[in-house]
Amino acid sequence: MTSEAEPIITARGLRKKLGGREILHGLDFDIPAGRIYGLVGHNGAGKTTTLNAILGLTSCEGSIRVLGEDPFARRAQLMRNVAFISDVASLPRFLRVRELLTLVANIHPSFDQAKARQLLEGTDIRMQARVKELSKGMVAQLHLAVVMAIDAKLLVLDEPTLGLDITYRKRFYRRLLEDYMTEERTLLITTHQVDEIEFMLSDIMFMRDGDLILHMQMEAVNEKFSQLLISDATQKEPARALGPVFEETRFGQTVMVFDGVDRQALSAFGQVSTPTVSDLFVALMERPTSPRGEA
Amino acid sequence: MKSMLALIKREYIEHRGAFVIAPLILTALVFGAILLGFTVGRVDVRFSGSVFQLSPTLIYERAFLVLGFAWSLYLAGALFFYGAGSFSADSRNNAMLFWKSMPVSDLRIMVAKFIAGLTVLPASILGFALLSGLLVLTVMSVTMAMTGAAIGSVLPMLLSGFGKVAAALALAMVTQLLWYLPVLALVSAMATLVGRWAVPVTALVPLMVSILEWVAFGGLSPFHTASWAYLSSRLETLLPESYLEQWFIDESASFSLGRFTSELLMQIDWAQMLVGWLLAAVLVYAASEYRRRYVLT
């Protein structure tokens, strides 16, 4: 059992080797309960491997505890309190929707079939339809309904909206936020469409080449990082003297991202704002690697 | 228990094509053939022609038993492909991560697949075998009645024959299943490793073992090794052959369930049976551990 003060996930020195190559370089992090985490990184950065370690799908060196359990040793028990979507296309295609709901109800002690049916009301998904007959968006809706009907403490979503159009993606996240999230639940999500989930995140983690290069609350991100838009070319050099972590030119204007520089000082050179998560991600991915484990 | 039953039911739903729909079509074809045989005069329903000097009961028992063994052959083939298909189906259907998101262990899922292959699916085929027997009986009775034969005195004997042969088929299916348990486990475990390639790979395993023994210890050929002899004896069909040969030749004897049963049970090497069960358990456990540790998609 975990006390309220205890993190829901704790990782220490998490390492993973595949084919002789180390793809996780000793990650250390804690994820407290009741937060919405975004895990962002390039393809191959180690996001899915980290999620797999959290979900008990792969073994790793180091230590990882989820809800106080070793996930790899006790995955089946852990799944009573953890739900995840790793691929929206992973629902069994041969089942009818009603068969799927009945099956999950018989397998999962925390699944509420009535709630799942209620969540599907108002959608085009018929109970008699086979999963393979549904469109990709409908399968995503169905999978989300199944997951949302599970009374889990931790929900992990790995690219849950991959391949879906913008309408379905927006509906997916809105529904998740409005109908599922409570203070007791923790959500950990990875997606490449990071701008679409920025509004709901409480914390952000950036991964690069198997390292965690950023791990902080969104409020802290807003305080720590600043974006400077310079229209006057003569201001570029003095601004550069303040040590931007990233610089690029957009439509003839220069954009710089600063880490821990006073906004008042920056405002003398141009327009200061908070970078979006995607801008910050691009900026930090370009920055030279920070010492391992420093996040 | 509830989750185990749900998982077994899921196997039934996933594989009902091979175990319900295809047998249903086959039964319809068999029924059509029987109906045609009786209606176009291929079968002398009066049982008084030169070909059939046998009593209707003896003909019926033989026909039903042959049909039953045909269904057993279908079951053997279907189960072999079921093992290869079901143990790799979650990967093939891209549903592995869904099942891993459920609070059931990989071992429980594999055991459910294996139990389904030993219970629900064979029971379905046995059901179709019995249905075929009943259809033959019905067509026989109706056509005999239509031609004025004394069906009232024959029907009880036909029903008795149905009961005896049905019991013999059920017993034969159960013993064969238990005897070939390690073969089903082997193809299933192989499927976890290599997917549907498990079918040819499993077929090659006895040969590979014999070749290895031959290379290591010598001998006339890989087919003259101890392992080949053992595997050949282990793969022999369990049937009371001497009784069946005698019964088929003897045109007056009714089917004896007692003799069929006693000779069948006496053939079984119970120590080998136990070894087979243990091997099957080890193979299913090893397959589940492989799936738990290495299979993600």
Interface residues (C-beta under 8 A of the other chain):
Chain A: N52 L55 L57 T58 S59 R75 A76 Q77 L78 M79 R80 A83 F84 I85 S86 D87 A89 S90 L91 P92 R93 F94 L95 E99 T102 L103 V104 N106 I107 H108 P109 S110
Chain B: K2 S3 L5 A6 L7 K9 R10 I13 E14 N93 N94 A95 M96 L97 F98 W99 K100 S101 M102 P103 V104 S105 R108 R292 R293 L296
